[in-house]
Amino acid sequence: MRVRELIDILRDQPPDAEVELAVVAPVEDDNEDITVDRYSVEGVLPWEDEGDEGVVIWLVGGEDDDVDSFLDAIEEHED
């Protein structure tokens, strides 16, 4: 999804609605059951993979302590 597409989708939503990140994954590899983990979006992070052209935008969410640790590690890596 491109940023402009996400903006277009969000433009049609109520401005005071909560934004969550839903991660859908199989419960087991050989089973059709799925699980959905829901997290608040705690940050937006532009990311560039080495060797790839362009920037990818990450919507960052998860357990509060995990997000804090991740963002701290990213900041330390950038220094």
PDB file of N, CA, C and O in Angstrom:
ATOM      1  N   MET A   1       0.850  -1.170   0.000  1.00  0.00           N
ATOM      2  CA  MET A   1       0.000   0.000   0.000  1.00  0.00           C
ATOM      3  C   MET A   1       0.895   1.231   0.000  1.00  0.00           C
ATOM      4  O   MET A   1       1.906   1.279   0.701  1.00  0.00           O
ATOM      5  N   ARG A   2       0.524   2.191  -0.767  1.00  0.00           N
ATOM      6  CA  ARG A   2       1.239   3.469  -0.823  1.00  0.00           C
ATOM      7  C   ARG A   2       0.654   4.440   0.191  1.00  0.00           C
ATOM      8  O   ARG A   2      -0.512   4.328   0.571  1.00  0.00           O
ATOM      9  N   VAL A   3       1.467   5.391   0.625  1.00  0.00           N
ATOM     10  CA  VAL A   3       1.025   6.380   1.606  1.00  0.00           C
ATOM     11  C   VAL A   3      -0.229   7.095   1.111  1.00  0.00           C
ATOM     12  O   VAL A   3      -1.165   7.292   1.885  1.00  0.00           O
ATOM     13  N   ARG A   4      -0.264   7.484  -0.151  1.00  0.00           N
ATOM     14  CA  ARG A   4      -1.435   8.204  -0.676  1.00  0.00           C
ATOM     15  C   ARG A   4      -2.700   7.356  -0.575  1.00  0.00           C
ATOM     16  O   ARG A   4      -3.783   7.888  -0.331  1.00  0.00           O
ATOM     17  N   GLU A   5      -2.570   6.029  -0.762  1.00  0.00           N
ATOM     18  CA  GLU A   5      -3.731   5.137  -0.648  1.00  0.00           C
ATOM     19  C   GLU A   5      -4.232   5.082   0.792  1.00  0.00           C
ATOM     20  O   GLU A   5      -5.437   5.111   1.039  1.00  0.00           O
ATOM     21  N   LEU A   6      -3.299   5.004   1.738  1.00  0.00           N
ATOM     22  CA  LEU A   6      -3.683   4.990   3.152  1.00  0.00           C
ATOM     23  C   LEU A   6      -4.342   6.303   3.551  1.00  0.00           C
ATOM     24  O   LEU A   6      -5.332   6.309   4.283  1.00  0.00           O
ATOM     25  N   ILE A   7      -3.795   7.406   3.075  1.00  0.00           N
ATOM     26  CA  ILE A   7      -4.388   8.712   3.371  1.00  0.00           C
ATOM     27  C   ILE A   7      -5.808   8.785   2.823  1.00  0.00           C
ATOM     28  O   ILE A   7      -6.711   9.268   3.505  1.00  0.00           O
ATOM     29  N   ASP A   8      -6.011   8.312   1.604  1.00  0.00           N
ATOM     30  CA  ASP A   8      -7.355   8.314   1.007  1.00  0.00           C
ATOM     31  C   ASP A   8      -8.335   7.486   1.838  1.00  0.00           C
ATOM     32  O   ASP A   8      -9.472   7.904   2.057  1.00  0.00           O
ATOM     33  N   ILE A   9      -7.903   6.329   2.295  1.00  0.00           N
ATOM     34  CA  ILE A   9      -8.774   5.477   3.119  1.00  0.00           C
ATOM     35  C   ILE A   9      -9.099   6.162   4.440  1.00  0.00           C
ATOM     36  O   ILE A   9     -10.253   6.186   4.869  1.00  0.00           O
ATOM     37  N   LEU A  10      -8.079   6.716   5.080  1.00  0.00           N
ATOM     38  CA  LEU A  10      -8.290   7.348   6.387  1.00  0.00           C
ATOM     39  C   LEU A  10      -9.114   8.624   6.279  1.00  0.00           C
ATOM     40  O   LEU A  10      -9.818   8.987   7.222  1.00  0.00           O
ATOM     41  N   ARG A  11      -9.034   9.296   5.160  1.00  0.00           N
ATOM     42  CA  ARG A  11      -9.790  10.532   4.959  1.00  0.00           C
ATOM     43  C   ARG A  11     -11.297  10.291   5.092  1.00  0.00           C
ATOM     44  O   ARG A  11     -12.033  11.183   5.515  1.00  0.00           O
ATOM     45  N   ASP A  12     -11.758   9.084   4.732  1.00  0.00           N
ATOM     46  CA  ASP A  12     -13.182   8.749   4.789  1.00  0.00           C
ATOM     47  C   ASP A  12     -13.636   8.253   6.163  1.00  0.00           C
ATOM     48  O   ASP A  12     -14.809   7.927   6.351  1.00  0.00           O
ATOM     49  N   GLN A  13     -12.713   8.196   7.119  1.00  0.00           N
ATOM     50  CA  GLN A  13     -13.034   7.683   8.447  1.00  0.00           C
ATOM     51  C   GLN A  13     -13.294   8.832   9.417  1.00  0.00           C
ATOM     52  O   GLN A  13     -12.851   9.957   9.187  1.00  0.00           O
ATOM     53  N   PRO A  14     -14.013   8.546  10.503  1.00  0.00           N
ATOM     54  CA  PRO A  14     -14.219   9.596  11.507  1.00  0.00           C
ATOM     55  C   PRO A  14     -12.872  10.060  12.076  1.00  0.00           C
ATOM     56  O   PRO A  14     -12.039   9.228  12.436  1.00  0.00           O
ATOM     57  N   PRO A  15     -12.653  11.359  12.160  1.00  0.00           N
ATOM     58  CA  PRO A  15     -11.343  11.859  12.581  1.00  0.00           C
ATOM     59  C   PRO A  15     -10.968  11.512  14.020  1.00  0.00           C
ATOM     60  O   PRO A  15      -9.789  11.560  14.372  1.00  0.00           O
ATOM     61  N   ASP A  16     -11.931  11.169  14.847  1.00  0.00           N
ATOM     62  CA  ASP A  16     -11.609  10.811  16.229  1.00  0.00           C
ATOM     63  C   ASP A  16     -11.572   9.296  16.450  1.00  0.00           C
ATOM     64  O   ASP A  16     -11.509   8.844  17.593  1.00  0.00           O
ATOM     65  N   ALA A  17     -11.610   8.507  15.369  1.00  0.00           N
ATOM     66  CA  ALA A  17     -11.553   7.046  15.495  1.00  0.00           C
ATOM     67  C   ALA A  17     -10.136   6.608  15.855  1.00  0.00           C
ATOM     68  O   ALA A  17      -9.157   7.189  15.386  1.00  0.00           O
ATOM     69  N   GLU A  18     -10.040   5.585  16.684  1.00  0.00           N
ATOM     70  CA  GLU A  18      -8.755   4.991  17.067  1.00  0.00           C
ATOM     71  C   GLU A  18      -8.194   4.204  15.884  1.00  0.00           C
ATOM     72  O   GLU A  18      -8.943   3.526  15.181  1.00  0.00           O
ATOM     73  N   VAL A  19      -6.890   4.289  15.663  1.00  0.00           N
ATOM     74  CA  VAL A  19      -6.226   3.497  14.624  1.00  0.00           C
ATOM     75  C   VAL A  19      -5.482   2.361  15.306  1.00  0.00           C
ATOM     76  O   VAL A  19      -4.695   2.582  16.226  1.00  0.00           O
ATOM     77  N   GLU A  20      -5.742   1.137  14.844  1.00  0.00           N
ATOM     78  CA  GLU A  20      -5.060  -0.040  15.375  1.00  0.00           C
ATOM     79  C   GLU A  20      -4.369  -0.777  14.239  1.00  0.00           C
ATOM     80  O   GLU A  20      -4.729  -0.637  13.070  1.00  0.00           O
ATOM     81  N   LEU A  21      -3.380  -1.553  14.607  1.00  0.00           N
ATOM     82  CA  LEU A  21      -2.695  -2.433  13.683  1.00  0.00           C
ATOM     83  C   LEU A  21      -3.163  -3.848  14.000  1.00  0.00           C
ATOM     84  O   LEU A  21      -3.022  -4.306  15.134  1.00  0.00           O
ATOM     85  N   ALA A  22      -3.716  -4.544  13.014  1.00  0.00           N
ATOM     86  CA  ALA A  22      -4.165  -5.922  13.205  1.00  0.00           C
ATOM     87  C   ALA A  22      -3.203  -6.843  12.466  1.00  0.00           C
ATOM     88  O   ALA A  22      -3.032  -6.737  11.252  1.00  0.00           O
ATOM     89  N   VAL A  23      -2.576  -7.749  13.218  1.00  0.00           N
ATOM     90  CA  VAL A  23      -1.642  -8.709  12.637  1.00  0.00           C
ATOM     91  C   VAL A  23      -2.350 -10.053  12.573  1.00  0.00           C
ATOM     92  O   VAL A  23      -2.706 -10.628  13.602  1.00  0.00           O
ATOM     93  N   VAL A  24      -2.551 -10.548  11.358  1.00  0.00           N
ATOM     94  CA  VAL A  24      -3.243 -11.815  11.144  1.00  0.00           C
ATOM     95  C   VAL A  24      -2.190 -12.880  10.849  1.00  0.00           C
ATOM     96  O   VAL A  24      -1.339 -12.695   9.979  1.00  0.00           O
ATOM     97  N   ALA A  25      -2.251 -13.998  11.578  1.00  0.00           N
ATOM     98  CA  ALA A  25      -1.258 -15.057  11.391  1.00  0.00           C
ATOM     99  C   ALA A  25      -1.900 -16.407  11.665  1.00  0.00           C
ATOM    100  O   ALA A  25      -2.872 -16.498  12.414  1.00  0.00           O
ATOM    101  N   PRO A  26      -1.352 -17.464  11.051  1.00  0.00           N
ATOM    102  CA  PRO A  26      -1.876 -18.799  11.337  1.00  0.00           C
ATOM    103  C   PRO A  26      -1.522 -19.203  12.769  1.00  0.00           C
ATOM    104  O   PRO A  26      -0.468 -18.839  13.289  1.00  0.00           O
ATOM    105  N   VAL A  27      -2.418 -19.958  13.391  1.00  0.00           N
ATOM    106  CA  VAL A  27      -2.143 -20.472  14.729  1.00  0.00           C
ATOM    107  C   VAL A  27      -1.052 -21.540  14.626  1.00  0.00           C
ATOM    108  O   VAL A  27      -0.117 -21.566  15.427  1.00  0.00           O
ATOM    109  N   GLU A  28      -1.184 -22.415  13.636  1.00  0.00           N
ATOM    110  CA  GLU A  28      -0.186 -23.440  13.347  1.00  0.00           C
ATOM    111  C   GLU A  28      -0.013 -23.502  11.836  1.00  0.00           C
ATOM    112  O   GLU A  28      -0.964 -23.264  11.092  1.00  0.00           O
ATOM    113  N   ASP A  29       1.188 -23.819  11.382  1.00  0.00           N
ATOM    114  CA  ASP A  29       1.465 -23.829   9.939  1.00  0.00           C
ATOM    115  C   ASP A  29       0.566 -24.780   9.161  1.00  0.00           C
ATOM    116  O   ASP A  29       0.183 -24.466   8.034  1.00  0.00           O
ATOM    117  N   ASP A  30       0.222 -25.918   9.721  1.00  0.00           N
ATOM    118  CA  ASP A  30      -0.544 -26.923   8.978  1.00  0.00           C
ATOM    119  C   ASP A  30      -2.038 -26.888   9.299  1.00  0.00           C
ATOM    120  O   ASP A  30      -2.745 -27.870   9.069  1.00  0.00           O
ATOM    121  N   ASN A  31      -2.516 -25.773   9.825  1.00  0.00           N
ATOM    122  CA  ASN A  31      -3.912 -25.651  10.234  1.00  0.00           C
ATOM    123  C   ASN A  31      -4.493 -24.387   9.602  1.00  0.00           C
ATOM    124  O   ASN A  31      -3.765 -23.419   9.382  1.00  0.00           O
ATOM    125  N   GLU A  32      -5.781 -24.384   9.310  1.00  0.00           N
ATOM    126  CA  GLU A  32      -6.412 -23.199   8.712  1.00  0.00           C
ATOM    127  C   GLU A  32      -6.846 -22.156   9.745  1.00  0.00           C
ATOM    128  O   GLU A  32      -7.279 -21.066   9.371  1.00  0.00           O
ATOM    129  N   ASP A  33      -6.735 -22.476  11.044  1.00  0.00           N
ATOM    130  CA  ASP A  33      -7.100 -21.515  12.080  1.00  0.00           C
ATOM    131  C   ASP A  33      -6.135 -20.333  12.060  1.00  0.00           C
ATOM    132  O   ASP A  33      -4.938 -20.488  11.820  1.00  0.00           O
ATOM    133  N   ILE A  34      -6.689 -19.147  12.318  1.00  0.00           N
ATOM    134  CA  ILE A  34      -5.864 -17.941  12.375  1.00  0.00           C
ATOM    135  C   ILE A  34      -6.062 -17.243  13.714  1.00  0.00           C
ATOM    136  O   ILE A  34      -7.023 -17.503  14.438  1.00  0.00           O
ATOM    137  N   THR A  35      -5.142 -16.365  14.016  1.00  0.00           N
ATOM    138  CA  THR A  35      -5.243 -15.517  15.190  1.00  0.00           C
ATOM    139  C   THR A  35      -5.074 -14.069  14.729  1.00  0.00           C
ATOM    140  O   THR A  35      -4.403 -13.802  13.732  1.00  0.00           O
ATOM    141  N   VAL A  36      -5.677 -13.157  15.451  1.00  0.00           N
ATOM    142  CA  VAL A  36      -5.545 -11.735  15.147  1.00  0.00           C
ATOM    143  C   VAL A  36      -5.072 -11.035  16.415  1.00  0.00           C
ATOM    144  O   VAL A  36      -5.752 -11.054  17.441  1.00  0.00           O
ATOM    145  N   ASP A  37      -3.900 -10.420  16.330  1.00  0.00           N
ATOM    146  CA  ASP A  37      -3.370  -9.610  17.423  1.00  0.00           C
ATOM    147  C   ASP A  37      -3.596  -8.153  17.065  1.00  0.00           C
ATOM    148  O   ASP A  37      -3.236  -7.712  15.973  1.00  0.00           O
ATOM    149  N   ARG A  38      -4.192  -7.406  17.983  1.00  0.00           N
ATOM    150  CA  ARG A  38      -4.503  -5.998  17.746  1.00  0.00           C
ATOM    151  C   ARG A  38      -3.625  -5.121  18.630  1.00  0.00           C
ATOM    152  O   ARG A  38      -3.471  -5.368  19.826  1.00  0.00           O
ATOM    153  N   TYR A  39      -3.050  -4.081  18.006  1.00  0.00           N
ATOM    154  CA  TYR A  39      -2.195  -3.151  18.733  1.00  0.00           C
ATOM    155  C   TYR A  39      -2.520  -1.727  18.303  1.00  0.00           C
ATOM    156  O   TYR A  39      -2.862  -1.482  17.146  1.00  0.00           O
ATOM    157  N   SER A  40      -2.411  -0.795  19.235  1.00  0.00           N
ATOM    158  CA  SER A  40      -2.495   0.621  18.881  1.00  0.00           C
ATOM    159  C   SER A  40      -1.245   0.994  18.105  1.00  0.00           C
ATOM    160  O   SER A  40      -0.170   0.445  18.350  1.00  0.00           O
ATOM    161  N   VAL A  41      -1.379   1.913  17.182  1.00  0.00           N
ATOM    162  CA  VAL A  41      -0.217   2.414  16.458  1.00  0.00           C
ATOM    163  C   VAL A  41       0.453   3.446  17.363  1.00  0.00           C
ATOM    164  O   VAL A  41      -0.140   4.466  17.713  1.00  0.00           O
ATOM    165  N   GLU A  42       1.696   3.158  17.732  1.00  0.00           N
ATOM    166  CA  GLU A  42       2.423   4.016  18.670  1.00  0.00           C
ATOM    167  C   GLU A  42       3.399   4.946  17.972  1.00  0.00           C
ATOM    168  O   GLU A  42       3.891   5.903  18.570  1.00  0.00           O
ATOM    169  N   GLY A  43       3.678   4.666  16.713  1.00  0.00           N
ATOM    170  CA  GLY A  43       4.623   5.510  15.997  1.00  0.00           C
ATOM    171  C   GLY A  43       4.635   5.196  14.517  1.00  0.00           C
ATOM    172  O   GLY A  43       4.083   4.191  14.069  1.00  0.00           O
ATOM    173  N   VAL A  44       5.274   6.076  13.771  1.00  0.00           N
ATOM    174  CA  VAL A  44       5.461   5.916  12.339  1.00  0.00           C
ATOM    175  C   VAL A  44       6.955   6.081  12.089  1.00  0.00           C
ATOM    176  O   VAL A  44       7.569   7.056  12.521  1.00  0.00           O
ATOM    177  N   LEU A  45       7.527   5.106  11.380  1.00  0.00           N
ATOM    178  CA  LEU A  45       8.968   5.093  11.211  1.00  0.00           C
ATOM    179  C   LEU A  45       9.326   4.882   9.740  1.00  0.00           C
ATOM    180  O   LEU A  45       8.998   3.843   9.167  1.00  0.00           O
ATOM    181  N   PRO A  46       9.999   5.863   9.124  1.00  0.00           N
ATOM    182  CA  PRO A  46      10.498   5.625   7.772  1.00  0.00           C
ATOM    183  C   PRO A  46      11.674   4.656   7.849  1.00  0.00           C
ATOM    184  O   PRO A  46      12.536   4.792   8.717  1.00  0.00           O
ATOM    185  N   TRP A  47      11.712   3.681   6.946  1.00  0.00           N
ATOM    186  CA  TRP A  47      12.740   2.648   7.008  1.00  0.00           C
ATOM    187  C   TRP A  47      13.325   2.416   5.620  1.00  0.00           C
ATOM    188  O   TRP A  47      12.595   2.365   4.630  1.00  0.00           O
ATOM    189  N   GLU A  48      14.646   2.276   5.557  1.00  0.00           N
ATOM    190  CA  GLU A  48      15.327   1.965   4.302  1.00  0.00           C
ATOM    191  C   GLU A  48      16.149   0.700   4.509  1.00  0.00           C
ATOM    192  O   GLU A  48      17.030   0.659   5.367  1.00  0.00           O
ATOM    193  N   ASP A  49      15.857  -0.336   3.715  1.00  0.00           N
ATOM    194  CA  ASP A  49      16.666  -1.554   3.746  1.00  0.00           C
ATOM    195  C   ASP A  49      17.907  -1.336   2.909  1.00  0.00           C
ATOM    196  O   ASP A  49      17.851  -0.713   1.849  1.00  0.00           O
ATOM    197  N   GLU A  50      19.028  -1.850   3.386  1.00  0.00           N
ATOM    198  CA  GLU A  50      20.261  -1.735   2.613  1.00  0.00           C
ATOM    199  C   GLU A  50      20.084  -2.449   1.276  1.00  0.00           C
ATOM    200  O   GLU A  50      19.595  -3.577   1.219  1.00  0.00           O
ATOM    201  N   GLY A  51      20.485  -1.780   0.215  1.00  0.00           N
ATOM    202  CA  GLY A  51      20.402  -2.378  -1.110  1.00  0.00           C
ATOM    203  C   GLY A  51      19.076  -2.155  -1.813  1.00  0.00           C
ATOM    204  O   GLY A  51      18.989  -2.352  -3.025  1.00  0.00           O
ATOM    205  N   ASP A  52      18.037  -1.750  -1.088  1.00  0.00           N
ATOM    206  CA  ASP A  52      16.743  -1.470  -1.705  1.00  0.00           C
ATOM    207  C   ASP A  52      16.629   0.025  -1.972  1.00  0.00           C
ATOM    208  O   ASP A  52      17.150   0.851  -1.223  1.00  0.00           O
ATOM    209  N   GLU A  53      15.942   0.346  -3.045  1.00  0.00           N
ATOM    210  CA  GLU A  53      15.703   1.751  -3.339  1.00  0.00           C
ATOM    211  C   GLU A  53      14.399   2.197  -2.703  1.00  0.00           C
ATOM    212  O   GLU A  53      13.433   1.436  -2.660  1.00  0.00           O
ATOM    213  N   GLY A  54      14.368   3.403  -2.221  1.00  0.00           N
ATOM    214  CA  GLY A  54      13.142   3.962  -1.676  1.00  0.00           C
ATOM    215  C   GLY A  54      12.975   3.717  -0.186  1.00  0.00           C
ATOM    216  O   GLY A  54      13.716   2.962   0.444  1.00  0.00           O
ATOM    217  N   VAL A  55      11.990   4.377   0.333  1.00  0.00           N
ATOM    218  CA  VAL A  55      11.681   4.321   1.757  1.00  0.00           C
ATOM    219  C   VAL A  55      10.379   3.563   1.949  1.00  0.00           C
ATOM    220  O   VAL A  55       9.440   3.705   1.166  1.00  0.00           O
ATOM    221  N   VAL A  56      10.337   2.755   3.001  1.00  0.00           N
ATOM    222  CA  VAL A  56       9.122   2.066   3.421  1.00  0.00           C
ATOM    223  C   VAL A  56       8.696   2.701   4.734  1.00  0.00           C
ATOM    224  O   VAL A  56       9.537   2.995   5.583  1.00  0.00           O
ATOM    225  N   ILE A  57       7.412   2.912   4.905  1.00  0.00           N
ATOM    226  CA  ILE A  57       6.906   3.500   6.149  1.00  0.00           C
ATOM    227  C   ILE A  57       6.352   2.389   7.033  1.00  0.00           C
ATOM    228  O   ILE A  57       5.446   1.660   6.631  1.00  0.00           O
ATOM    229  N   TRP A  58       6.895   2.267   8.226  1.00  0.00           N
ATOM    230  CA  TRP A  58       6.409   1.279   9.191  1.00  0.00           C
ATOM    231  C   TRP A  58       5.427   1.947  10.144  1.00  0.00           C
ATOM    232  O   TRP A  58       5.718   3.007  10.700  1.00  0.00           O
ATOM    233  N   LEU A  59       4.272   1.332  10.332  1.00  0.00           N
ATOM    234  CA  LEU A  59       3.380   1.692  11.421  1.00  0.00           C
ATOM    235  C   LEU A  59       3.796   0.797  12.580  1.00  0.00           C
ATOM    236  O   LEU A  59       3.711  -0.427  12.475  1.00  0.00           O
ATOM    237  N   VAL A  60       4.239   1.382  13.666  1.00  0.00           N
ATOM    238  CA  VAL A  60       4.824   0.628  14.778  1.00  0.00           C
ATOM    239  C   VAL A  60       3.804   0.487  15.898  1.00  0.00           C
ATOM    240  O   VAL A  60       3.219   1.469  16.354  1.00  0.00           O
ATOM    241  N   GLY A  61       3.603  -0.743  16.328  1.00  0.00           N
ATOM    242  CA  GLY A  61       2.700  -1.018  17.437  1.00  0.00           C
ATOM    243  C   GLY A  61       3.118  -2.300  18.117  1.00  0.00           C
ATOM    244  O   GLY A  61       3.916  -3.065  17.576  1.00  0.00           O
ATOM    245  N   GLY A  62       2.591  -2.537  19.285  1.00  0.00           N
ATOM    246  CA  GLY A  62       2.917  -3.738  20.048  1.00  0.00           C
ATOM    247  C   GLY A  62       2.714  -3.466  21.516  1.00  0.00           C
ATOM    248  O   GLY A  62       2.104  -2.471  21.906  1.00  0.00           O
ATOM    249  N   GLU A  63       3.232  -4.365  22.320  1.00  0.00           N
ATOM    250  CA  GLU A  63       3.183  -4.152  23.766  1.00  0.00           C
ATOM    251  C   GLU A  63       4.041  -2.927  24.091  1.00  0.00           C
ATOM    252  O   GLU A  63       5.108  -2.735  23.506  1.00  0.00           O
ATOM    253  N   ASP A  64       3.570  -2.107  25.022  1.00  0.00           N
ATOM    254  CA  ASP A  64       4.235  -0.832  25.317  1.00  0.00           C
ATOM    255  C   ASP A  64       5.733  -0.985  25.572  1.00  0.00           C
ATOM    256  O   ASP A  64       6.536  -0.255  24.992  1.00  0.00           O
ATOM    257  N   ASP A  65       6.118  -1.932  26.439  1.00  0.00           N
ATOM    258  CA  ASP A  65       7.535  -2.112  26.767  1.00  0.00           C
ATOM    259  C   ASP A  65       8.340  -2.530  25.541  1.00  0.00           C
ATOM    260  O   ASP A  65       9.475  -2.090  25.360  1.00  0.00           O
ATOM    261  N   ASP A  66       7.750  -3.383  24.697  1.00  0.00           N
ATOM    262  CA  ASP A  66       8.438  -3.836  23.488  1.00  0.00           C
ATOM    263  C   ASP A  66       8.637  -2.683  22.506  1.00  0.00           C
ATOM    264  O   ASP A  66       9.707  -2.544  21.913  1.00  0.00           O
ATOM    265  N   VAL A  67       7.611  -1.861  22.338  1.00  0.00           N
ATOM    266  CA  VAL A  67       7.709  -0.713  21.428  1.00  0.00           C
ATOM    267  C   VAL A  67       8.768   0.251  21.945  1.00  0.00           C
ATOM    268  O   VAL A  67       9.587   0.739  21.166  1.00  0.00           O
ATOM    269  N   ASP A  68       8.765   0.533  23.239  1.00  0.00           N
ATOM    270  CA  ASP A  68       9.769   1.435  23.809  1.00  0.00           C
ATOM    271  C   ASP A  68      11.176   0.902  23.582  1.00  0.00           C
ATOM    272  O   ASP A  68      12.072   1.653  23.195  1.00  0.00           O
ATOM    273  N   SER A  69      11.376  -0.397  23.820  1.00  0.00           N
ATOM    274  CA  SER A  69      12.698  -1.015  23.613  1.00  0.00           C
ATOM    275  C   SER A  69      13.106  -0.946  22.148  1.00  0.00           C
ATOM    276  O   SER A  69      14.261  -0.655  21.838  1.00  0.00           O
ATOM    277  N   PHE A  70      12.170  -1.209  21.251  1.00  0.00           N
ATOM    278  CA  PHE A  70      12.453  -1.155  19.821  1.00  0.00           C
ATOM    279  C   PHE A  70      12.856   0.257  19.398  1.00  0.00           C
ATOM    280  O   PHE A  70      13.865   0.437  18.716  1.00  0.00           O
ATOM    281  N   LEU A  71      12.073   1.255  19.798  1.00  0.00           N
ATOM    282  CA  LEU A  71      12.370   2.629  19.408  1.00  0.00           C
ATOM    283  C   LEU A  71      13.697   3.094  20.008  1.00  0.00           C
ATOM    284  O   LEU A  71      14.447   3.823  19.360  1.00  0.00           O
ATOM    285  N   ASP A  72      13.991   2.675  21.247  1.00  0.00           N
ATOM    286  CA  ASP A  72      15.285   3.007  21.863  1.00  0.00           C
ATOM    287  C   ASP A  72      16.434   2.388  21.063  1.00  0.00           C
ATOM    288  O   ASP A  72      17.454   3.037  20.833  1.00  0.00           O
ATOM    289  N   ALA A  73      16.267   1.137  20.642  1.00  0.00           N
ATOM    290  CA  ALA A  73      17.311   0.457  19.871  1.00  0.00           C
ATOM    291  C   ALA A  73      17.519   1.139  18.525  1.00  0.00           C
ATOM    292  O   ALA A  73      18.654   1.275  18.070  1.00  0.00           O
ATOM    293  N   ILE A  74      16.445   1.564  17.889  1.00  0.00           N
ATOM    294  CA  ILE A  74      16.556   2.267  16.603  1.00  0.00           C
ATOM    295  C   ILE A  74      17.306   3.582  16.792  1.00  0.00           C
ATOM    296  O   ILE A  74      18.175   3.922  15.989  1.00  0.00           O
ATOM    297  N   GLU A  75      16.974   4.320  17.849  1.00  0.00           N
ATOM    298  CA  GLU A  75      17.652   5.591  18.099  1.00  0.00           C
ATOM    299  C   GLU A  75      19.142   5.376  18.353  1.00  0.00           C
ATOM    300  O   GLU A  75      19.968   6.151  17.869  1.00  0.00           O
ATOM    301  N   GLU A  76      19.500   4.317  19.117  1.00  0.00           N
ATOM    302  CA  GLU A  76      20.900   4.034  19.389  1.00  0.00           C
ATOM    303  C   GLU A  76      21.632   3.652  18.109  1.00  0.00           C
ATOM    304  O   GLU A  76      22.790   4.024  17.922  1.00  0.00           O
ATOM    305  N   HIS A  77      20.969   2.916  17.232  1.00  0.00           N
ATOM    306  CA  HIS A  77      21.558   2.481  15.967  1.00  0.00           C
ATOM    307  C   HIS A  77      21.845   3.682  15.050  1.00  0.00           C
ATOM    308  O   HIS A  77      22.819   3.675  14.297  1.00  0.00           O
ATOM    309  N   GLU A  78      21.000   4.696  15.121  1.00  0.00           N
ATOM    310  CA  GLU A  78      21.151   5.874  14.269  1.00  0.00           C
ATOM    311  C   GLU A  78      22.279   6.784  14.754  1.00  0.00           C
ATOM    312  O   GLU A  78      22.822   7.565  13.973  1.00  0.00           O
ATOM    313  N   ASP A  79      22.636   6.691  16.035  1.00  0.00           N
ATOM    314  CA  ASP A  79      23.700   7.570  16.586  1.00  0.00           C
ATOM    315  C   ASP A  79      25.070   7.163  16.144  1.00  0.00           C
ATOM    316  O   ASP A  79      26.055   7.799  16.520  1.00  0.00           O
TER     317      ASP A  79
END
